[in-house]
Amino acid sequence: MAIGITRQAYYPPNEVQTGLYTNGNEFVLYEDYTIEYEGLYHKLPNGQIWTRSSPHSNSKRLQEKRFDFSDDVKTYNAIRGNQQINYVRPIEKQVMPDESDYERGYFYRYFIQKKNTPHSTIMEIDADQLNRMNRTNNKGINVNIWHTTEVQWYLKGKYASNLNKRQVEHASKSFKGLEKYIFNYLEYVK
């Protein structure tokens, strides 16, 4: 079962820019581009922007508002025969281990980040999205823009936390910032 979830990385309070304010027309909710945000927000050192004046469990992730192409750009693309891009954006999903995963003792977690802004775009996705990544047609997530990694996550045993930490450290060598995104190495461990 997959649950849509957005999670903040942990940073020491002195590294977080708090008490910021927007009058609107600047940010939209990360999960729903149609909802514009006005109000207090804070910014993490990795560049992520979140609602509320400081980190809180009820904070929602924001992103900068993007504007659609103008009619002139659309006309130009039509005349030139430029293909419309239909790649999809990844959706953050936290996958929960099931009983068979606990019997096996581990499961895989999948993470994605934008190549040009790796620290501020880390999110967990499900295997379904990972399998739909491609570079040849406009369906799925564009692998030319997004970088992925998988982490084998141990679910039981007294060394599970240490093993999970090592897995994250190893993945972080090519997937920068993962060690700041995952900081609870006992997550899901029984």
N, C-alpha and C positions, 0 to 999 in steps of 0.2 A: 504494500500500500504506500503510495507517495503522498506527501503532504506539502503544499506550497508554503514555504517559509523563507523569511529574510532574517538574517542574523548579523549583528554587528561583531566585528573583531574587537578584541580587548586592547586598549591602550591606556597607559598611565594618564590620570586626569590632567596633568600639566601639559600633555601633548595634544589635547583635544581643544579645538576652538569652539567655545561655548557662547551662548547668548546672542547669536547672530539673528538677523531679521530680514525677511523679504516682503515687499509690498505686493508680490504676485508677478505674473508674466515672466518668471525666471525659472521655476522648478515645477515638475509634475511628479506624481507618485510613481515610483519605480515599477510597481505591478500593473498600473493602469495609466497609460499616457494621457488619458482624457481628463484626469482630475488634476487641475492646477492647484498649487499649494501657496498659501499666504500665511505667514506667521513666523514664529521662532524656529530656529534650526541650529544644528551644530555640525561641525566638519571634523572628520577624523584625519589623522596624519596620512592615511593611504588615499585621501581625496574623496572618500565617500561622504555623502551629505545625508543627514537624517533629521526627521522632525523632532520637535521639542528642543528646549534650550541646551540640554545636556543629555548624555546617554541614559536611556531608560528602557525597560523591557517593552513598553508600549510604543516606542519610536518606530516610525515607518521610514523606509529608505526613499530618498528622492533622487531625481536625476535632472540634469539641465534640460530645459524645454527646447525641443527641436522644431524647427519650422519647416513646413512642407515646401516642395519646390514651387517656384512661381509658375504662372501660366506660360511665360516666355521660355523657361527651361523645359517645361513639358512639351511645348511646341517644337523647340529645337531638337529634343530627343526623338520626337515622332518623325520629323523631317529626315534626320540622320539615320533613322531606323534603329536607334538605340533601344535595346531590350529593357523592359521594366524589370527592376530587381525585386524578387519575391522571397529572398532568404528570410528565415524567421529568426527572431531574437530568442536566445535561451531563456527559459523560465526556471527560476530557482525552485528546486524541489529537494526536500530532505527525505531520503528513502529509509524506511525503518526495516531492521532485520526481521525475518520471520523465524518460525520454529526450526525449519530446515537449516537456516544459517546458524542458529545457536547450536544445533546438533553437530554441524561441521566445525564450528568454532570461529568462523570468520565470515565476512561478506565484503563486497567491494563498494567503495564510495567513489563518486566521480565528480571532478571539479573542472571548472572552465574559467578562463580569464581572457580579456581582450588583449591582443598582442601589443597594441600601442599604449595601453594604460594598464599594465598587469596588476599593480597593487590595489587599484581602486575598483576593479571589476570582478574580483573572485566571487564565485557562487557555486553552490553544490547543485548538480543536476542529476537526473535519473538516467539509467542505461538506455532507455528509449530515445532520448534526445541525443545521447552520445552516438548511437547507431545511425541516426539520421543526418549526421554531419557529412557534408560533401563540398566539392569544389567545382563540379562539372555542370550542375544545373542549379536553377534558382529555388530549389526546394530544400528545406532543412536549414541547419546552421552552417554558415560559411566558414570553412576551416582556414581560409586565407586571412580571416580576421580574428578568429578565436583559437586559443591554445587549450588543450585538455590534459588531464592526468587522472590516473586512478590510484587509489590507495587501498591496499588490503587491510581491513580493519578487524582486529581480533576482538572476540566477544566474551571470552571466558579464560580463566586461569589467573594466577596471582601475578604473572608477568605481562598481562594484556596491556596495561598502561605503558610499560616500557617499550613493548613491541610496537604499539601504535605510534608512540613518539618517534621511534626510529623510522617507521614507514613515512611519517610526515617529513622528517628531516631529509630523508633520501629523496622524496618527491620534490622538496623545496629547492634542490640543486638545479632543477630545470624549470620549476614552477614557482617563481619568486613570490614571496609573501604568504604562502600557504601556512607557514608556522605561526603567523599572526592571526590567521583566520580560524585555525583549529587550535584551541588551547585546552580543551577538556579531553584528555586521552582516555578517560573512563566512560565516555559517552557510550551508551548501549551495553556496557560490560555487565555481566551477571556474575 
